[in-house]
Amino acid sequence: PSFSRESVNKFTDVFVSMTENRIAAWKQRETIEVFPELENLIVDMGLHTLMGLEPSPTADTVKELFDEVFALVFSISYGFFPVDIPGTAYQRAGVATQKLTVALTELIEQKRQAGAHGDDILSQLVRLQRDNPDFTMSNLIGSAAGIFRGMYPNVASALVCAFLLLALHPGILEDVLQEIHDQLHGNTPTAEDLDGLTLLEAVIMETLRILPPAYWIARISRAPFVLGGH
């Protein structure tokens, strides 16, 4: 239910506000690096919607810990030398993961003490755990981390790819801008407006088809098995 259209639409105003603030900061700059700008925007959105965190030192700490863990876990040295000895990426990833677990545990406890009434995904997971004893604390932390990983930086990558494809197809770009103008008339979009932006949605869907941000998922088998004769 947390990812139904109705649930996501609740955050439309927040998404619009965060995006407008980010774009406003671009106006004083002649050149920008698109990916880090969009990445920071998506992180702010994710911390708000997934963790219920506004921009703050706590949010910065959680973001930095996620950055550290993901950078280590997806590094070449981690994959080719998974040995838990001091100095290795594997060992440092373990330490970083423990720090992240502590930070998420503290955040979960804060939400639990406050009643976990928020619409953010973590509050919903806390309520789920409260009503389902089989959903353990480890499940809760793992789910929160997994959801954040699925969002960041994949959404930023998808947006950058959409910008790239629109730049390569100026005719489509012109049609998209015309559709936005005709639909919004210069106003900020609402959740209801999105249904009328059919070409924009088609561009996003085609971007995800041509340049998907999550094109493979690694899996480690728990037991020997045969796949295609291998």
N, C-alpha and C positions, 0 to 999 in steps of 0.2 A: 504493500500500500504506500510506502514511503516514496516510491518512484512512479506512482501513477501520475497522469497528466494533471489531475486536480491538485495533488499534493505539490507538485513542482510549480504550478501556476501561482501558488501562494507567495512565491519568492520573486515574481516578475518585477514588482516595484523595486525590490532590493537590487536585482540584477541591473535594471535600467539606471538606478541612481549611481551604483558603483561604476558602471560603464561610462556614464556621462562625466563623472568626476575624473576618470582616467583620461578620457578624450580631452577634457578641458586643460589638463596638464600638458598635452601635446602641442597646444597652440603657441606656446612660448619657445618651441624648439624647431629648428630647421630640419633636422634629421633624427629619426628614431630607429632603434633596433626593435622590430615588431615582436619577435618571439618572447624576449624577456618581459616586455610590457604586457603582453597577453597572458603570459605565465603568472605574473604577479596579480593580474586581475582575477584570473581563475582561482588562484590560491585564496585570495580574499573572499571570493564567492564560496569556495569550498569550506573554508573555516567557518563562515557564517551559517551556511545551510547544513553542512554535515556535523560540525562540532558546536554550533551555537556561539561562536567566538567573534566578537568585534575586533577590529584592529587594536592590538594591545601588546604589552610585553609577553603575556601568556601565549597569545596567538603567534607571536614571532618565535618564541621558544619551540612550540609544537611544529611550526613550519621548518625551522632549522633542523630539528631532530629527524623529521621525515626526509628532508633533503639529504642528510648524512646517511641515513639507513639505505635509502634508495640508491644513492651514488655508490655505496660500497657493495650492496647485494647484486647490482647489475654491472659491476666492473669485471673486466677480463680476469684479473688476478683472483677474484673471489671464485669464479667458475672453474678455473684451471688448477687452483691450489687451495681446496677447501680443508685447510688444516688449522686446528685451533691452537696456534702457538703465538706468542707475543710478536706483534709487528705485522702480522698478515692481515689482509683485508677481511678474511673470515673471522679472525679474532676481534678486530675492531668493529665489524658489523654486529657481532654478538653484544659487545659493550654498548654500542649505540642503540641497539634494539632494547636492551634492558632500560636505558635512560628513557626511551620513548614509552615503554610500558609503564614506567613510574609516572611520567607526565600524564598519560591517558588515564591511569588509575586515579590520580588526584583529581583530574577533570571529571571523571565519572562520579567520584565520591561527592564532589561539589554539587553536581546536578542531582544526585540522589537526595542529598540533604535539603536541596531547594525544592524538591518534589518532582523534578523532571517533567515540568509542564510544557516545555518548549516544543516548537514544531520541528526543530532541527533533528537530523537523523539519529544522532547520538542519544538525545533525550528519548526518542521513540524506542531505541534499542534498550535503554535502561528500563523503560516501562515493560518491554517485552521480557527482559530477564526477571523482573519482579514477579511476573505472572507465570513464568515458565522455569521451574527449577532446573530442568535439563540444560537450559541455556546458561552455561557457566560464565564466570568472569573472563576466562581465557577466550571463550567463544565471542564474548562481547568486545574485548580488545582486538581480537583478530578480525572481526567483522568491520569494526571502525577503521582499522588500519587498511584493510583490503579495499574498502569503499573509497577511502581517500586516495589510495594508489591508483584505483581505476579511473578516478577523475583527473588526477594530477600526475604528469603533465599532458595526458592524452587529449583533453579538451582544448588546451592551448595549441597543441600540434594540429588538431583538426581545423581550428580557426585560421592558423597561419596557412595551411594548405588551401582553404577556401579563398583567402586573400590572393594567394599565388594563382589559382586557376582563374579567378575573376580578372586578374591583371593580364593573363594570357588570352582572355576572351573579352575584349573591351565591349563588343556588341552586347553580350550577356550582362556585363556590368552596367551598361547604360540602361538596359531593360529593368534590372533589379532596382536601380536608383529611382527610375520612373515609377515602378510599382510602389516603392516605399513612399514616394512623394504623394502619389494618388491616394494611398491608403491612410497616411498619417497627417498629411497637410502640415508638416512641420512640428506636429505634437509628439510627445514622448509616447512610445507604444505601451499598450496594456495587454493583458493576457488574451483578451477578446480580439485584439487587432491581429494577433499572430495567425489566426485562421484565414485571414484575407491575403496574407503574404505567401501565396502559393508558389511563385517563382523562386523566392528566397529560400523556401523550404526545399524546393527541388534542387537548388544549388548545393545546399547543405547535404542532402541525401546523396547527390552525385559525387560530392567531395569525399564522403565517407566510403563510397563504393570504389572510387579510383585510387584514393590515397588514405586507406584506413590507418588510424594511429595505433591500433592494437592488432597487428597482423599475425602475431604468434604468441603463444602462452607456453612457458616452460613447465614441464611436469617431471617429477622423479618417481619412478615406479617403486612400490613397496616390496615387490617380489619379482622374480624373473618371469618374463612372458615373451611370446612370439608375436611379432607384428610384420605381416607381409613376408614371412619366411625368414626374417632376421631375428 
